[in-house]
C-alpha cells in the first residue's frame, strides 16, 4: 500500500485532469458524471452573472436545488441538505474532489472559491460539485460593493488569481463578520495530456449568535481553510489514466461565550489527504472504469483530542453499449477502514436511462450509501452538547425515478425519490435536559418530489417536496425532524430601455416545524461602456421575518450597490 500511495502522489504532482469523477468519500451515495442525462442539474456561468448572490452558499439557496439552513448572512455558515440528506451526508466537491470536513458537516460550505472563480455548479442526487475554470476569461476583473449594516468589499481577479473580501458590522448584535477568500487555478497542457491545479484559502471571523446553543447565545468563531487539489490525465495505448490528489487543512477556533472567552473554548485543527487513481478501459464498445484510492482524516483538538482514520477503497464501474436508446451504468465499491468501526463496506449501485421519444428520457437509479460518524459526533463535549464514542455508522439505500423533457429552449424534469436510512445519527435530548447527546436513532424514511423547469435563461422554476418519517420518539431531535417540507423558487430576468437589466428571485419555503415565508430579491444593472457596469441589489425586499433554524433569526431587507470593471 505504501508503494501505491507514493505512486499516486507522484502521478498527481503535475496536478490536473478533466473528465468524469467516479469517487465516493467516507460518506456518499454512488454518483458519476458518466451518464450526463441521469439527473444532473447545472447552474451556469450566465446564471451566476445574473444572480443577486455574492457567494456560493446564497447562490445555491436561491436556486432551490438544495436546501440550506443558514445561521449567518453572506455565506458565513449554513447546513446543506440534498433530497432530505443531512448536512453530514451531503457531499461538497471542488472540481470533482471532496472537501467535506471530517470534524463536522457545519463546515462543509467553507468553500475556498470566490463566486467569481466558478464556471458552473453541478448538483446530483447526493453531491454539489463546484467547477472552476482553470483558463482565465479576462486579464482583469474588479467588483466593488457597499451597502447597509456597514457592508463593504468586492473581488479582484487578475488572470488566474482571484481575491474576495466581504465585511459587515451585522444586522443585530453578535452577527458581525469578515470573510477573505483567495483562489488560484491553472491549466497546464502537456504533450501527453493535461494537468490542472487549484489552490484556495478562506478565513472567516464572525459572531456566532445562537449558532449552536440557545443557552449560550453570545458565541464567536474563527475558521480557516486551505485546499490544494490536482489532477492529470494521460493515455497509454487504449488506457485512460486520471491520477488525482487533494489536501485540505482546517482550523476552527470557537468561543462558547464571548463575554468569558477563557471559560469554554475549542481549538480544532483537522486535515484530509486523498489520493486516487481511476483508469478507463475500453472493451470493444463497452467501457470499464476501475479505481483505487486512499483517504486519511486526522484531528488535533483541545476538546476532541487527537484521532485519525484511514480508508482504502476499490471501485468498478461498467457502462455497456446498448441499443434501442438504453443506457446503463452498474457500479461496485468496497471500502476498508482502519481503525475500524467496521472492517469493510460493500456498496453497489445501478442507474438506467431510456430515451422513449426524441425529447423524452426516463431515468431510474438505486444506490447504497454508508457514512461514518464525524469526529464531533464521536468525541465532542461542552456544557450544551456531548458526543458518543460508541456511535454506529449510518447506512441505507437511495432510490429515484423520473422523466426529463428537453428541446432547444425548454428543459423540464420531474423526479420522485425516496431513501431508507438505518442507524441515523442525530443530536437528541429528553424534555428537561440541557445537554444534546449524539445518538443512533431508529430508521428514517424519506420521500419526495423534485421538479425543475427552464426556459433558456429567461425563467427558471424549481419545486421540492419532502417528507421525513421517523418512528415514534419520546425525545427531542435537533436535525432529523427539522427539514424543508416545501420549497419553490422562480428566477427570471428581462431587459428594459436604456440597456437596463432586471433579475428577480422569488422564493417560498415551508419548513416542517417553522412558519412559512416568502422572499423577493432583485438586481438592477446597466452596462455604461464595454468595460464598466453598475448595479443595485437587494435581498429580502419585503423585510420578512423568518428562521431557517429555530431561534436563529435571519436578516431582513439588505440593500447594496456596486460597480464592475473588466478588461
N, C-alpha and C positions, 0 to 999 in steps of 0.2 A: 504493500500500500504506500510506503514512503516513496518508492520509485515512481509510482503512479502520480502521487501528488507533485513531486518535483517536475515530472514530465509535463503535467498540465500547466503548472506555473510558468515554465519556460516557454511553452507554446503560446500562452496568452499574454506574455510580456509585450509583444508588438501591439496588443490591445486593439481588438476590433472584429466585428462581423456584422453582416446584415443577413436577414433571413428569419426563419421561424425559430422560436424558442420552444423547448419541449420540457422544461424542467419544473418540477414541483418542489416546494420548500417543505420545511418541517410540518407546516400546516398547508393543506391545499386540497382542492378538487382538481382532477386532471383537466388541463386545458391546453390548447395548442392553436397556433395560427394556421395549421396545415389545411383545414377546411375553412376557407375565408368566408363562407356564407352561413356558418353554423350559429350565428347569433352575436357576432362582434358588432358593437355599436361604437361609432367614432365621432369624437369632437375634433373638427378640422382646424387648421390654422386660420381659415377665414372665420370660422365660428368664434375663435378666441379673439380676433381683432374686433369683432362687433360686440363682444361681451362687456358688461359693466364690471366684471371681476378684475381684481388686481393680483390674484393669486390662484393657485391650483385648487385649493380647498373650496373657495367660493364658486369657482367655475363649475366644479363637479356638482355642487349643491344646486346651482341654478338649473342645470340641465336635467336634474331629476333622474339620471341613470343609476345613481346610487343614493343611499340615504346617509347624510352626515349630520350627526348631532353635535353642534358646535357649543363650546363654552365661551370662547373669546371671539373678537372681531378680526377680520382681515387675515384669516388662516392661523391665528395664534394656536388654537388646538381644537381638534374635532375627532369624533369617533365615527369611522366609516363602516357602513353595512351594505352588503350586496345581496339582494334577494333574501333578506332575513338572517344572513350570517352575522355573527357578532363581529365587533371591531378586531378581535383577536383572530378570527377565522378568515377574514378578507385579506387578500394578498395585494400588496402595492409593489410595483416594479418600475424601474427606470431602464429603458432600452432592453426589456426582457429579463432583467436580473432583479431578484427580490431585494427590497430594502426594509422588510419587516423587522421591527425591534424585538429582540428576544426578552427584554425586560418587561414590556407591556405594550399592548396594542394602542394605548393612548398616544404613543409617539410615532405611529406608522405614517402619519401625514406630515411629519417633519421632513419634507422633501427638499433636498438641496439643489433645486432647479427653479430659477425665476420663471414666471409665466412667459416672459419674452423669449426664453430659450426653447419653448415647447413647440414642436412641429405638429403633433397631434396627440390625442389621448384615446386609447382603445379600452373599451370596457367589455369584459366577457362575464359569464355567469359567476365567476369567482375572483376575477382579477381586474385591477386597474393598472394599465401599462402606460407610463409616460414616455413618449418617444421624442427625443431631441434631434435637432438637425445638425450633424457634425460639420456641415459646409455652410459658411457664413452667407446669409442672403443679402447683407448690406455691410458696407465698411464701417458705418457709424449710425447708431440709433440712440436718441436721447428722449426720455419721457420724464417730465417734472410735474408733480401734482401737489395740491394742498387742499385742505378742507376743514370741516367742523372738528371740534374737540382737539384742536392743535395738530391735526393730521398733516404730515408733510413727508415727502420722499420722492421716489421715482426709480427709474432704472437707466443704466448706461450700457450699451453693447458696442464693443469695438472688435470687429471681425468675429472671432470665436469665443471671446471673453465677455461675460455679462455679469453686471453687479446690480443688485436691487436693495433699496433701503426704504423701510416704512416705520414711522413712529407716531405715537399719539399719546396724549395725556389721559385718554379713556373717556367714555361717556358717563361713568359714575366712579365713585371711589373704589380703588382696587382693580381697575380694568385697564391700566396703562400698559403700553407695550412698545418694544423696539425690536425690529427684525432686520437682519442683514443676511443677504444670500449672494454667494459668489459661485459662478459656474464656468468651467472651461470645457470645450468639446472640440474634437479634431478627428478628421478622417484622413487616413494615410494610405494612398494607393500603392500597391505592390505589383511586381510583375507576375507574382503567383497568386494574387488575391487582393484583399483589402483589410485594413485594420482600423479600428476606431477606439477612441479613449474618451472618457468623461470623468471630470474631477469636479466635485461640488462641496460647498461648505455653507452651513446655515447656523446662525446664532439667534436665539430668541430670549429676550428678557421681558417678563410680563407679570402683572398682578394676576394671581390665580384665584380670584374671589369666588369662594364656594365650589371650586373645581372638584374636589374630592370629598369634602365633608361639610355638612350644614352646621355641625357643632363647632367647627373651627374655620370660619369663613375667610379670615384675613391671610390667605396663603400667598406665597410668592414662589416663582420658579424661573430658573435659567437653564436652557438646553442648548447643546452644541452638537452638530452632526458633521462628520467628514465622510465622504463617499468617493471611492475610486472604482470604476468599472472598466473593463476592457474585453474586447472580442477580436478575433481574427478569423479569417476563412481561407482555405486553400484546397486544391484538388490534387489527389494522387490517383492517376488513371481515372476510374469511374467513381471513386470515393470522394465525398464532400466532407471535409473536416472543419469543425467550428469550435475550437477551444475558447473558453471564456472564463473570466475570473472577476471577483469583486471583493472589496474590503470596506467595511463600514465600522466607524468608530463613533460612539455616542457618549455624551456626558450630560447628566441630569442632576442639577442641584435644587433641592426642594425644601422650602421652609413652611412648616405647618401653620405657624402664626408669626407674621412679620413683626408684631409688637414685642415678641420674645423670641428672637431668631435663634438663640442658643438652646432653647428649651427642647424643641423637636425638629431636627433637620435630617435630610438624607443626601448623601453624595454618592451617586451611582455612576459607574463607567462600565460600558459593555462594548463588545466587539464581535463582528461576524466576518468569517473568512469563507469564501465559496470558490470552488474550482470545479469546472465541468468540461466534459469532452463529448459532445454529440457527433455522431458520424452518420451521414445519409448514404445508404447503399441501394442503388437501383437494381432491381431484379426483374429483368425484361421490362414490362410496362408497369410493374408494381414498385413500391417504394418501402424500404425498411429503414427506420431511424433507431439507432441504438446509442446508448449513452451511459457514462458513469460519472458520478460527481461526489464531492466531499464537502461537508459543511461543518464548521465549528463555531459554536456560540459560547462566549465567556462573559462573566460579570465580576466586578470587584466593587463592593458596596459597603458603606458604613452600616447599612441596615440588613441587606440580604447576604452579606459576607461574600466569599469567593466560591464560584461554581463554574463549571463548564460542561458541555456535552457535544459529542460528535455524531454525525450522521453520514453513513456510507450508502450510496444508492446505485441501483442499476435499473435501467428502463429500456423498454422496447415499444416501438410504435410501428404499426403495419398499416399501409394505405394501399389496398389492392386496386387494380384497374378494373372498373366495372362498366358495363354497357347499360343502355336504356336509362340514362340520366341518374343513375345511382352513384352516391359517394359514401364510402365507409372508412372509418378510422378506428382501429382497435389498439388499445394500449395496455401495457402491463408495467408495473413498477414495484420494486422491492427495496425496502429501507432497513438498514441495520443501525441500531443505536448503542452508544457507549458514553457514559453509563446508561443502563437500560431500565427505563420504566417498563418497557417491553423489549424483547430481543430483536424482533423483526416484524415488519408490517408489509402485507401484500395488498396492492391497490390496482384493481382492473378498471378499465373504462371503455365505453363504446359510444361512438357518435355516428349518426346516419343522416344523410340528406337525400332527398328525392325531388327532382325537378319535374313536376307532373304537368306543367304547362310552360309556355315560353317565358312568362314573367313570374311564375309562382314556384315557390320552393317549400317543401315540407322538411322540418328538421326535428330530430329527437336525440336524446342522449341519456346515459346512465353512468355515473362515476362515483367511486368510493373515495371518501376522504378520511383524514386522520390528523389530529392536532395534539402535540404535546403541550402541557401547561407552560405558561410563561414563568420566568423567574419570580415575578411579583406574585403570581398566584400561588407559587410554592413556598416562598420564603419571607414575604414582606410582613412587617409588623409595626404598627403605630397605634396611638390611642383610639383611632377610628376604624382601622382595617387590620385584618390578620389573615395571612396566607396559611396554606396547609401542605406540608411536605408529602403527605400520603395521597395526593390527588392522582386519579387515574386519567389517562388520555381520552380526549373526545374522539368519537368515530361514528360514521354513518354513511348515508347514500344521498346523492343529489340526482334528481330526475327532471327532464324538461321535454316538452313537445310543443310545436307551434308551426306557423306558416309565415312566409315572407313574400311580399309582392314588391317588385322593383321595375321601374321604367326609367327613361332618361331624366325625368324631372321629379318623379314621385317614388318614395320608398315607404313601405308600411310593414310593420312586423307585430305579430301577436304571439306571445309565448306563455304557456301555462307551466308552472314549475312547482315542485314540492320536494321537501327534504326531510329525512328521518335522522335524528341525532340522538345518540345514546351517550350516557355519562357526561352530559353537558355540564360545563363549568360555569358557575355564577357566584357572585358575591351576595350572600344572604344573611339575614338576621331574624330572630324571633321578636315578636312585639314586646317592647320594653327594653330590648338590648340597645347598647350604644355602639358596639363594635360590629362591623360587617365581617363575615367569615367566608373565605373561599371554599366552596364545596362542589362535589359532583352531585347534581340533582337528577331527577328522573328524566325520561326521554322527552325531547322537544320535537314536535312535528310541525312543519311549516308548509304552507301552500299559498300560491298567489298567481296573479296575472300581471304581465308586463306588456305594454303596448306603446309603440313609437310610430310617429308619422312625420315625414319630412317632405316639404315641397321646396326643392332646391335649397337655397339659403334664405328664402323669404319667410318661411314659417316652419317651426318645429314644435311638435306636440308630444309630450311624454306622460304616461299614466302608469302608476304602480299600485296594485292592491296586494296586501299581505295579511296573513293571519297566522299567529303562532299559537299552538295548542300545547299546554303543559298539563300534566296530571294534577289533581287537586293537591294543594300545598298549604301548610299551616305556618309558613314563614314568609318574610318579605323578600322579594327578588329585586336586585339593583338593575339588572340589564335585560334578562330574557323576557320580562313582561312589559318592558318599555321599548316599543318599536313603532315604526311609522306604518299605520294601517292603510291610509290613502295618501297618495302624492300625485299631483298633477302640475305640469308646467307648460306654458306656452311662450315661445320665443319668436318674435317677429321683428322685421326691420323694413324700412321703406325710406325713400328719398323725398325731400321737399324742394321747393325752388331755392335758388341761390346756393346750390350744392350743399345743402344741409341734410344730414343723415340722422334718422331716429332709430334706436334699437331698444325694444321693450322686452321685459321679462315679467310674466305674471305667474305666481306660484300659489297653489293651495295645498295645505298639508293638514292631515288629521292624525296626530299621534294616538296610540292605543290608550294612554292614560292621561293625556293632557288636552287642553282646549284646542280646537282647530284654529287656523289662522291663514290669512291671505297677505301676500307681499307683492308690491309692484316696484320694479327697478327700471331706470331709464338712463340712456346715454345719448346725448346730442353732440354731434361732431361736425366740423366743417374744415375742409382742406383749402387753405388760402393760397398756397403755392405747391408745386410738386414736392417740396421738402418740409413744409410747415403745416401742422394740423392742430386745431384747438378743440377742446371738448368740455362739456359739463356732464356730470354724472350724479345720480342719486340712488340710494338703496332704501328700501322700506319707506317709500314716499307717503304711504298712508299713516306712518308713525304707529303701526300696530304693536301692541304688547304681545310678546309670545316667548315661549320657552321650548328649547329642544330637549333639555334635561330638567327635570322637576327642581324648582328652587333656584335655577340659574337664569336670570332674565337676559334676553338678547337685546342688542342696541336698537334704538328707534331710528327715526329718519336721519340719514347721514349724507350730506352733500359735499361734493368736491369738484375741483376744476383742474384742468391740466393742459399742457402743451407738448407736442411731439415734434421732433426734428429727425429726418432720416436722409442720409447721404448715400 
